[in-house]
Amino acid sequence: MNKNATNGWSAVILAGQRPNETDFAHALGFSAKALIPVGGEPMLGRVAKTLLASPSVDRIVVLAQEPASLVQGTLSWMADEPRIRLAVSESGISRSILAIGGTGTAPWPILIVTADHALLTPQMVETFLAATGGADAAVAVVERRVVRAAYPDTRRTWLKFSDGAYSGANLFALRTANARRAAEIWAEVEKDRKKGRKLIQFFGPVLALRALTRTISLRAAIATAARRARFSCIPVVLEIAEAAIDVDKIDDLHLVERIVATSPVYFAS
């Protein structure tokens, strides 16, 4: 295993939700999306168990608007698990990470995952962390051909570059304190995500144009954007189709339920 990803990772589970996610959960009879069950178990519990079984993860932080309300009932075991802590989110994901990153709650390095990543496995976690190398930050992606070969009917959001189209895998690594720069920029992008001029200001017109015209590779685009902000970042391309599938809508939930019911990887979950 890569010496940079052996032990000591703080895993932050993003378990908060936006209004549209609340509507999705309420339509299914649950107070929060993280509590929607997959294979008879709330997604938050599945993700937490995966992280507890991942050798590189030392501690887990559940980050949400009201985290204590999530770890009740069938998830009350999480409140008693010594490796799990709760943290109340700030106004936005990035500001929440900035508030706890590098503190006793979530020391560096930090792995960020989402509570709706019900297909997450220790193999995905370990493969990703082992590939983060010496970069300050890393982001996991899956190439379109991998996803479509396994699940041709699933609909995902694809980011298109000169070397292919990629979907995010909801795995982010902030390895060093210098990666705070990534979170700070993330906060600005969240705030101004609908203001095109602001985004161009952050990433530069040349990079924005090359991304728009698909004349730059994913790795080069990420490296260039990060270098402008004085930190290093790499993409980690996972050859695991399930890594790109989270639960954002009812079709996703049905697909994930089928995968969990038929794949030996998930039988023990």
SVG drawing of the C-alpha trace seen along z (x, -y; Angstrom):
<svg xmlns="http://www.w3.org/2000/svg" viewBox="-44 -38 49 51">
<polyline fill="none" stroke="black" stroke-width="0.4" points="0.0,0.0 1.2,-3.5 3.0,-5.0 0.9,-8.1 -2.3,-6.2 -1.5,-3.7 -3.2,-5.0 -4.5,-8.1 -7.2,-9.3 -10.2,-11.2 -13.3,-10.2 -16.0,-12.9 -19.4,-11.7 -21.5,-14.5 -25.0,-13.7 -26.7,-17.0 -29.2,-17.8 -30.5,-20.5 -34.2,-21.2 -34.6,-19.0 -33.1,-16.1 -35.5,-16.7 -38.4,-16.4 -36.9,-13.1 -36.6,-11.7 -40.1,-12.8 -41.6,-11.3 -40.3,-7.9 -41.4,-8.5 -38.0,-9.4 -36.9,-12.6 -33.5,-12.7 -32.0,-11.2 -29.2,-9.6 -31.8,-7.5 -33.3,-6.0 -32.6,-2.2 -30.7,-0.1 -30.8,3.6 -32.8,3.0 -30.2,0.6 -30.0,-3.2 -27.5,-4.4 -25.6,-6.4 -25.2,-3.1 -23.9,-1.3 -21.3,-4.0 -20.2,-4.2 -19.7,-0.4 -17.7,-0.5 -15.4,-3.2 -15.0,-1.3 -13.9,1.7 -11.3,-0.4 -7.8,0.1 -6.7,-3.4 -9.5,-5.2 -8.9,-6.0 -11.9,-8.1 -15.2,-9.1 -17.1,-12.4 -20.8,-12.6 -21.4,-16.1 -25.0,-17.3 -27.4,-20.1 -28.7,-17.9 -26.4,-14.9 -27.7,-13.7 -31.1,-13.2 -29.6,-10.8 -27.9,-8.4 -31.1,-7.2 -33.2,-4.1 -31.5,-1.5 -28.5,-3.8 -28.1,-4.3 -25.1,-2.0 -23.2,-4.9 -23.7,-7.2 -21.9,-4.5 -19.1,-3.8 -15.9,-5.4 -14.5,-6.0 -17.5,-8.0 -18.0,-11.7 -20.8,-14.2 -20.3,-17.7 -22.9,-20.3 -22.5,-21.7 -21.9,-25.3 -23.4,-27.2 -22.1,-25.1 -20.0,-21.9 -16.7,-23.7 -17.1,-26.0 -18.0,-23.0 -14.8,-21.2 -12.8,-24.4 -14.3,-24.6 -13.2,-21.1 -10.2,-20.4 -7.0,-20.1 -8.8,-20.2 -9.1,-17.4 -12.4,-16.5 -10.9,-15.8 -7.1,-15.9 -5.3,-15.8 -5.4,-13.9 -9.1,-14.0 -11.2,-11.7 -14.6,-13.2 -17.4,-10.8 -21.2,-11.2 -23.9,-9.4 -25.8,-8.5 -22.8,-6.5 -24.6,-3.2 -22.3,-1.1 -19.1,-2.3 -16.8,0.6 -13.5,0.8 -11.8,1.7 -12.9,-1.6 -11.7,-3.5 -8.3,-1.8 -7.7,-2.0 -8.5,-5.7 -6.4,-6.5 -3.4,-4.5 -3.4,-6.5 -3.4,-10.0 0.4,-10.0 2.1,-13.2 -0.6,-15.6 -2.3,-18.0 -5.7,-16.9 -7.2,-14.3 -10.6,-13.5 -12.0,-10.2 -13.7,-9.8 -14.9,-7.0 -14.7,-7.0 -17.9,-6.8 -17.0,-3.6 -16.5,-1.8 -19.9,-2.8 -21.8,-2.1 -20.2,1.3 -21.6,2.4 -24.8,0.3 -25.7,-1.1 -29.0,-2.5 -27.9,-4.6 -27.9,-8.3 -25.0,-10.3 -23.5,-13.7 -20.4,-13.6 -17.5,-16.0 -16.0,-15.9 -12.3,-16.4 -10.0,-15.6 -9.2,-12.2 -12.7,-11.1 -15.9,-11.8 -15.9,-11.3 -18.3,-11.1 -17.4,-12.0 -17.2,-9.2 -18.0,-11.2 -14.5,-10.6 -12.3,-13.5 -8.9,-13.5 -7.5,-16.5 -4.1,-15.2 -2.3,-18.3 -3.1,-21.6 -2.3,-23.2 -5.4,-21.5 -7.4,-24.1 -6.9,-26.2 -9.0,-23.7 -11.8,-24.1 -11.5,-27.9 -11.9,-27.9 -14.8,-25.4 -16.5,-27.8 -16.2,-30.7 -17.4,-28.5 -20.4,-27.4 -21.2,-31.0 -20.8,-32.2 -21.5,-29.0 -24.2,-30.8 -21.9,-33.7 -19.9,-32.8 -17.5,-35.7 -16.6,-34.8 -15.7,-31.2 -13.5,-32.4 -11.8,-34.8 -10.9,-31.8 -9.8,-29.4 -8.7,-31.8 -10.2,-32.4 -7.7,-30.1 -8.4,-27.2 -12.2,-27.8 -12.1,-28.0 -10.0,-24.8 -12.4,-22.9 -15.3,-24.2 -13.8,-23.1 -12.4,-19.8 -8.9,-20.6 -7.4,-19.7 -7.2,-16.4 -8.8,-15.9 -5.5,-15.6 -4.1,-18.7 -7.2,-20.8 -7.2,-19.8 -3.4,-20.3 -3.6,-23.7 -6.5,-25.0 -4.9,-23.8 -1.5,-25.3 -3.1,-28.7 -4.4,-28.4 -1.0,-27.2 -1.8,-23.6 -1.5,-20.3 -4.4,-18.1 -4.8,-15.0 -7.7,-12.9 -7.8,-9.3 -9.5,-7.3 -11.2,-4.2 -12.0,-1.2 -15.0,-0.4 -18.4,-1.3 -20.2,-1.2 -18.0,-4.0 -19.8,-6.5 -23.3,-5.5 -24.9,-7.4 -28.6,-7.8 -29.9,-11.2 -33.3,-10.0 -35.7,-7.1 -34.1,-5.4 -30.7,-5.4 -32.3,-3.8 -33.9,-1.0 -30.5,-0.4 -28.6,-0.4 -31.1,2.0 -30.7,4.4 -26.9,4.3 -26.9,4.9 -29.3,7.8 -27.3,9.6 -23.7,8.8 -21.6,11.0 -19.6,7.9 -22.6,6.6 -24.1,9.8 -22.3,9.3 -23.6,5.7"/>
</svg>
